[in-house]
Amino acid sequence: MSIGMFESFMTAHWFSAGAKEVWTDETTLQTWLDVEAALAESQAELGVIPASAAAMIRTKADARLFDRAQLARDIAFMQHPLVPVLRQFEMLCGDSAAGYLHWGATTQNILDTACSMQMARTHGLMLNELDVALNALTTLAMRNKDVAMAGRTHGQHALPMTFGFKVAGWLDELDRDRARLRERFSSSFTVSMSGAIGTFGATGKIGREVEVLVAKKLGLQPSIVQLRASFDRVADYCVALGLLAGTTQRIGQDIAFMQRTEVGEVAEAFHLGKVGSSTMAQKRNPTVALLLVSLSRLLRGRVPLVLESMVRMDEGDSSATNVSDVLLPEISIIAASIGETLSHLANGLSVDADAMRRNLELTHGLVASETAMMGLAHVMGRHEAHHLLYEAAQRAQSEHIPLLTALREHPVFQSQPLPSELDHWLDPAANVGESSSIVEDVVNRLSRNRPIN
């Protein structure tokens, strides 16, 4: 029986298959066992437990040997996630090794460390997809660095720019998101082997050496000070994911707007058989862009719950860890799915430069009024030029006439000639500012700073 958004026949395809695989029950169990085995091997290397016991623990650390149906029943009965696993593990290892299993550790040590490993895997999947998206957007930005379009503020035409400039804005923000996430990860997801409340009370000084060795084996960092009541480091990373989701939601909404029938400036990939409506045969909906928006909302909506679960009683509090144990798999799967959806969207985006030009000319020169104002400022001062352009622009809009006509008929120009450059100033495509060079700067910087995986 499939229940929930990750497995429902209606929504399962929204989510990264690779990320979901990281968080299946079987993978989660295997990761717990891998942590137990790494702990035993580290303790054996430091002389804490016999090498033979560690070897047996490693041999039996195989999820396929466990009865998962029985585990589910026992977990529900005992109201504890790990003890039923340890009971089966002990039986598999036999008496000679079972006595050294889970030596000096507590349940939260194993679960938190395993979670760090799983977060690392989905973090890698997400970053790989972000890199794919950034590459596609870089190509898109350079290809369209000189393609003029209307820049908009508050849903209205503002100034001319280029489509490449718009994409460069996406690139610049996504690059900051990527850098932020790389920086946050290693300090947020660490190895915790410090015992019941973080003091290494059961193992003493050697326990700290064990933690360092376990971290090395698992490709993570030791936590040094790991209080079970501290969750700020994980929350920090999740907030960074929330910022990424804010960026991707904005990109998805931009694309959905530009694919509107009345706008028609870009379109996401389409294939025959893709259906926009069960009744309206003509519909080509921006389904990928809207899915990106949806996933971004799903992730951002979970960030406040992460922050809420930071507040924990005493040195351990399952009312908070229960929340984070549910949230982190969801957040990581959604984050990887955001990266995957963004890369799919970016690689399939097509641009209609003719539509951009057509829309740019809709206001008959009004979109270039700032350029005209600054040109006239050299003749009459900025304040007078602004007054003149305001009056002409408002008349042009109210009477539905070109701005050039309104300027020619303005009283000021009844007594003095129009500047010869006015036609050029009012040509939107000729007044995109530094759009092209900004695109080149962003792309060059990203190329220089591209991390090596």
C-alpha positions in Angstrom: 0.0 0.0 0.0 1.4 3.4 -1.1 0.5 6.3 1.2 1.9 9.8 1.1 3.3 12.2 -1.5 6.6 10.3 -2.1 4.9 7.1 -3.2 1.4 8.1 -4.3 0.7 7.2 -8.0 -0.4 10.8 -8.4 2.7 12.6 -7.0 5.6 10.1 -6.8 7.0 11.4 -10.1 7.5 14.9 -8.6 10.3 13.6 -6.4 13.9 12.5 -7.1 14.1 8.7 -7.3 17.7 8.8 -6.1 16.8 10.9 -3.1 13.9 8.8 -2.1 16.1 5.7 -2.3 18.4 7.2 0.3 15.6 7.4 2.8 13.8 4.1 2.3 13.4 1.9 5.4 15.9 -0.6 4.1 18.5 2.1 3.4 17.9 3.8 6.8 18.3 0.5 8.6 21.5 -0.3 6.6 22.9 3.1 7.5 22.2 2.5 11.2 24.1 -0.8 10.9 26.9 0.9 9.0 27.3 3.4 11.9 27.3 0.6 14.4 30.0 -1.3 12.4 32.1 1.8 12.0 31.9 2.4 15.8 33.0 -1.1 16.5 35.8 -1.0 14.1 37.1 2.3 15.5 36.9 0.9 19.0 38.8 -2.2 18.0 41.5 -0.2 16.3 42.0 1.8 19.6 41.9 -1.3 21.7 38.5 -0.7 23.3 36.9 -3.9 22.1 38.3 -7.1 20.6 39.1 -7.1 16.9 37.2 -10.3 16.4 34.0 -8.8 17.8 34.3 -5.8 15.5 34.8 -8.2 12.5 31.7 -10.1 13.4 29.7 -6.9 13.9 30.8 -5.7 10.4 29.8 -9.1 8.8 26.4 -9.1 10.3 25.7 -5.4 9.6 23.6 -6.3 6.6 20.0 -5.1 6.5 19.0 -8.1 4.3 19.6 -10.4 7.4 17.0 -8.6 9.5 13.3 -9.3 9.7 11.9 -5.9 9.0 8.3 -6.8 9.5 9.2 -8.1 13.0 11.2 -4.9 13.6 8.1 -2.8 12.7 6.0 -4.7 15.2 8.6 -4.6 17.9 9.3 -0.9 17.5 5.5 -0.2 17.8 5.3 -2.4 21.0 8.5 -1.2 22.7 8.0 2.5 21.7 11.7 2.7 20.8 13.3 2.9 17.3 16.6 1.2 17.9 16.4 -1.4 20.7 14.5 -3.9 18.5 17.2 -3.5 15.9 19.9 -4.2 18.5 18.1 -7.3 19.7 18.1 -8.8 16.2 21.7 -7.6 15.7 22.8 -9.3 18.9 21.3 -12.6 17.9 23.0 -12.4 14.5 26.4 -11.6 16.0 26.3 -14.3 18.7 27.3 -14.0 22.3 31.0 -13.5 21.7 30.4 -10.3 19.7 27.0 -9.2 21.0 28.5 -8.0 24.3 30.5 -5.4 22.4 27.8 -4.1 20.1 26.7 -0.5 20.7 29.5 0.0 23.2 29.3 3.3 25.0 26.7 4.7 22.5 23.1 5.8 22.9 20.3 5.6 20.4 20.5 9.2 19.4 24.2 8.9 18.6 23.4 6.2 16.0 20.3 7.9 14.6 21.9 11.4 14.3 25.1 10.0 12.7 23.1 7.9 10.3 21.0 10.9 9.4 24.2 12.9 8.8 25.3 10.2 6.3 21.9 10.3 4.5 21.8 14.0 4.4 25.3 14.0 2.9 24.1 11.7 0.1 21.0 13.8 -0.8 23.1 17.0 -0.4 25.4 15.6 -3.1 22.5 14.8 -5.4 21.1 18.3 -4.9 24.4 20.0 -5.7 24.9 17.9 -8.8 21.5 18.9 -10.1 22.2 22.5 -9.2 25.4 22.4 -11.2 23.5 21.0 -14.2 21.0 23.8 -13.9 23.7 26.4 -13.6 25.4 25.1 -16.7 22.2 25.3 -18.7 21.3 28.7 -17.4 24.8 30.0 -18.2 24.4 28.9 -21.8 20.9 30.5 -21.9 22.2 33.8 -20.5 25.1 34.1 -23.0 22.9 33.1 -25.9 20.4 35.8 -25.0 22.7 38.5 -23.6 21.7 41.0 -26.3 18.0 39.9 -26.7 16.0 43.0 -25.6 12.9 42.6 -23.5 10.9 44.7 -21.0 12.0 44.8 -17.5 9.0 44.9 -15.1 8.4 46.2 -11.6 5.0 45.8 -9.8 3.7 43.9 -12.9 4.3 46.9 -15.1 6.9 47.7 -17.8 9.7 49.6 -16.1 12.9 49.8 -18.3 14.4 47.8 -21.2 16.8 45.1 -20.4 17.9 41.8 -22.0 16.7 38.3 -21.3 20.3 37.3 -20.7 20.4 39.9 -17.9 17.3 38.4 -16.3 18.9 34.9 -16.4 22.1 36.3 -15.0 20.1 37.5 -12.0 18.9 33.9 -11.5 22.4 32.6 -11.9 24.0 35.1 -9.5 21.5 34.2 -6.7 21.7 30.5 -7.3 25.4 30.6 -7.1 25.1 32.3 -3.7 22.7 29.6 -2.6 25.1 26.9 -3.8 28.0 28.5 -2.0 26.0 28.9 1.2 24.9 25.3 1.2 28.4 24.0 0.6 29.7 26.1 3.5 26.9 25.1 5.9 26.9 21.4 5.3 30.1 20.1 7.0 29.4 21.9 10.3 25.8 21.0 10.3 25.9 17.2 9.9 28.5 15.6 12.0 29.3 12.3 13.8 28.0 12.1 17.3 29.4 9.4 19.6 29.4 11.2 22.9 27.0 9.0 24.8 23.7 9.6 26.5 24.0 13.4 27.1 27.2 14.3 25.3 29.8 13.9 28.1 31.4 10.7 26.9 30.5 9.5 30.4 30.5 5.8 29.4 33.8 5.9 27.5 35.9 8.7 28.9 38.8 10.2 26.9 39.2 7.3 24.5 35.6 8.0 23.4 36.6 11.3 21.9 39.3 9.5 19.9 36.8 7.0 18.8 34.5 9.7 17.6 37.3 11.2 15.4 38.1 7.9 13.9 34.4 7.1 13.2 34.0 10.4 11.5 37.0 9.7 9.3 35.6 6.3 8.3 32.2 7.8 7.5 33.5 10.8 5.6 32.1 13.3 8.1 33.4 15.7 10.8 33.5 14.9 14.5 31.1 17.0 16.5 33.5 17.7 19.4 30.6 19.1 21.5 27.4 17.3 20.6 24.6 18.1 23.0 21.4 16.3 22.2 19.5 19.5 23.1 21.4 21.5 20.4 19.9 21.6 17.0 21.1 25.0 15.7 23.6 23.6 13.3 21.1 21.4 11.5 18.6 24.2 11.5 21.2 26.5 10.0 21.5 24.2 7.0 17.8 23.8 6.6 17.4 27.6 6.7 19.9 27.8 3.8 17.8 25.3 1.9 14.8 27.6 2.6 16.7 30.4 0.9 17.4 28.2 -2.1 13.7 27.4 -2.2 12.9 31.1 -2.2 15.2 31.6 -5.2 13.8 28.7 -7.1 10.2 29.7 -6.4 11.0 33.1 -7.9 12.5 31.6 -11.0 9.5 29.2 -11.4 7.1 32.1 -11.1 9.0 34.3 -13.5 8.9 31.5 -16.1 5.2 30.8 -15.5 4.5 34.5 -16.0 6.5 34.7 -19.2 4.7 31.7 -20.6 1.3 33.3 -20.3 -0.6 33.4 -23.6 -0.6 37.2 -23.5 3.1 37.4 -22.9 4.6 34.3 -24.7 8.2 35.2 -24.2 9.5 31.8 -23.0 8.1 28.3 -23.0 9.2 25.2 -21.2 9.8 21.9 -23.1 6.8 20.3 -24.6 6.3 16.8 -26.1 3.3 15.3 -27.8 1.3 13.5 -25.2 1.8 16.1 -22.5 -1.7 17.2 -21.5 -2.6 20.6 -20.1 -6.3 20.0 -19.6 -8.9 17.2 -19.7 -11.2 19.5 -21.6 -9.2 22.3 -23.2 -7.1 20.6 -25.9 -5.1 23.7 -26.7 -3.5 24.1 -23.2 0.3 23.9 -22.8 0.6 24.7 -19.2 4.0 25.5 -17.6 3.8 22.4 -15.5 7.5 22.0 -14.7 7.8 25.7 -13.6 4.7 25.3 -11.5 6.0 22.1 -10.0 9.2 24.0 -9.1 7.1 26.6 -7.3 5.1 23.8 -5.5 8.3 22.0 -4.3 9.8 25.3 -3.2 6.7 26.0 -1.1 6.7 22.5 0.4 10.3 23.0 1.5 9.9 26.6 2.8 6.8 25.6 4.7 8.9 23.1 6.7 11.6 25.5 7.7 9.5 27.0 10.6 9.0 23.5 12.0 12.7 22.9 11.9 13.2 26.2 13.9 10.5 25.1 16.3 12.2 21.8 16.9 15.4 23.7 18.0 13.7 24.3 21.4 14.4 21.2 23.5 14.0 20.4 27.1 17.0 19.4 29.3 19.7 17.3 27.6 17.3 15.3 25.5 13.7 15.7 24.3 11.9 13.3 22.1 9.0 15.7 21.6 11.5 17.7 19.5 13.6 14.9 18.0 10.4 13.1 16.8 9.6 16.2 14.7 13.1 16.5 13.2 13.3 12.8 12.5 10.3 13.1 10.3 11.2 16.5 8.8 14.8 15.9 7.7 14.0 13.1 5.2 11.2 15.1 3.8 13.3 18.2 3.5 16.3 16.5 1.9 14.1 14.6 -0.7 12.3 17.8 -1.6 15.6 19.8 -1.8 17.1 17.2 -4.2 13.8 17.2 -6.2 14.0 21.0 -6.5 17.5 20.7 -8.0 16.3 18.0 -10.4 13.2 20.0 -11.5 15.2 23.2 -11.9 17.8 21.4 -14.1 15.0 19.9 -16.2 13.3 23.2 -16.6 16.5 25.1 -17.5 17.5 22.5 -20.1 14.2 22.7 -21.9 13.5 26.4 -21.9 12.9 28.0 -25.3 13.0 31.8 -25.9 10.8 33.8 -28.3 12.9 36.9 -29.1 10.2 38.2 -31.4 7.6 38.1 -28.6 10.0 40.0 -26.3 10.5 42.7 -29.0 6.7 42.9 -29.6 6.0 43.3 -25.8 8.8 45.8 -25.5 7.1 48.0 -28.1 3.6 47.8 -26.6 4.0 51.1 -24.8 5.2 53.0 -27.9 8.3 54.3 -26.2 7.1 54.7 -22.7 9.4 52.0 -21.4 12.4 54.1 -22.5 11.2 57.3 -20.8 14.1 57.2 -18.3 16.6 57.3 -21.1 14.8 60.2 -22.7 14.6 62.0 -19.3 18.4 61.7 -18.7 19.1 62.9 -22.3 16.9 65.9 -21.8 18.5 66.5 -18.4 21.6 67.7 -20.1 19.6 70.3 -21.9 17.2 71.6 -19.1 18.3 69.9 -15.9 17.0 66.7 -14.4 14.1 68.2 -12.4 12.7 70.0 -15.5 13.2 67.0 -17.6 11.4 64.8 -15.1 8.4 67.1 -15.0 8.3 67.3 -18.8 8.5 63.5 -19.2 5.9 62.9 -16.5 3.4 65.2 -18.2 4.1 63.7 -21.7 4.0 60.1 -20.4 0.8 60.5 -18.6 -0.9 62.1 -21.6 0.5 59.3 -23.8 -1.1 56.7 -21.6 -4.4 58.5 -21.1 -4.9 59.4 -24.8 -3.2 56.2 -26.2 -0.7 58.0 -28.3 3.0 57.4 -28.7 5.3 59.1 -26.3 7.2 60.7 -29.1 3.9 62.4 -30.2 3.2 63.6 -26.7 6.7 65.1 -26.5 6.5 66.8 -29.9 3.3 68.4 -28.9 4.4 69.5 -25.4 4.4 73.3 -24.9 8.1 73.3 -24.2 8.9 72.1 -27.7 6.7 74.6 -29.3 9.3 77.2 -28.7 12.5 75.1 -29.1 13.5 72.2 -31.3 13.3 68.6 -30.3 16.7 67.1 -29.6 17.9 65.2 -32.6 18.7 62.1 -30.4 15.1 61.8 -29.2 14.2 58.9 -31.6 17.3 57.0 -30.4 16.5 57.7 -26.7 13.0 56.3 -27.2 14.1 53.1 -29.0 13.8 50.5 -26.2 16.2 48.0 -27.8 18.9 50.6 -28.0 18.7 51.4 -24.3 19.3 48.2 -22.3 22.1 49.8 -20.3 24.9 47.5 -19.2 22.8 44.3 -19.5 25.2 42.5 -21.9 28.3 43.3 -20.0 26.7 42.3 -16.6 25.8 38.9 -18.1 29.4 38.4 -19.2 30.7 39.5 -15.7 28.4 37.0 -14.0 29.2 34.1 -16.3 33.0 34.8 -16.0 32.8 34.9 -12.2 30.9 31.7 -12.0 33.4 30.1 -14.4 36.3 31.2 -12.2 34.7 30.2 -8.9 33.2 26.9 -10.1 33.9 24.4 -7.3 35.7 21.1 -8.1 33.6 18.1 -6.8 
